[in-house]
């Protein structure tokens, strides 16, 4: 789950060097919301 959450951020890291990135509930929901809605995958989310 963490890999999926940080995938886009890792890819964009060179372009956003020196900036602070806040990972809050809205960011997590935007990146993982579709996985949380999937009943087969939601059981793996702690």
C-alpha positions as CSV (number, residue, x, y, z in Angstrom):
1,X,0.0,0.0,0.0
2,X,2.8,2.4,0.8
3,X,4.4,1.8,-2.6
4,X,1.1,2.7,-4.3
5,X,0.7,5.7,-2.1
6,X,4.1,7.1,-2.8
7,X,4.5,6.0,-6.4
8,X,3.6,9.3,-8.1
9,X,5.5,11.3,-5.4
10,X,8.6,9.2,-6.0
11,X,8.4,9.8,-9.7
12,X,7.9,13.5,-9.4
13,X,10.6,14.0,-6.7
14,X,13.3,15.5,-8.9
15,X,11.0,18.2,-10.1
16,X,9.8,19.2,-6.6
17,X,13.1,19.1,-4.9
18,X,13.2,21.5,-1.9
19,X,9.5,21.6,-1.4
20,X,7.6,20.1,1.6
21,X,5.0,17.5,0.7
22,X,2.2,16.9,3.3
23,X,0.6,13.5,3.2
24,X,-2.8,13.9,4.8
25,X,-6.1,12.1,4.7
26,X,-7.1,13.9,1.5
27,X,-3.9,12.8,-0.3
28,X,-4.3,9.2,0.9
29,X,-7.9,9.2,-0.2
30,X,-7.1,10.6,-3.6
31,X,-4.3,8.0,-4.2
32,X,-5.9,5.0,-2.6
33,X,-9.6,5.7,-2.5
34,X,-10.4,3.3,-5.4
35,X,-8.5,0.5,-3.6
36,X,-10.3,1.1,-0.3
37,X,-13.7,0.8,-2.2
38,X,-12.7,-2.6,-3.6
39,X,-14.1,-5.2,-1.2
40,X,-11.4,-7.8,-2.2
41,X,-8.6,-5.4,-1.5
42,X,-10.0,-3.5,1.5
43,X,-9.3,-6.4,3.8
44,X,-5.6,-5.8,3.3
45,X,-5.8,-2.2,4.4
46,X,-5.0,-1.8,8.1
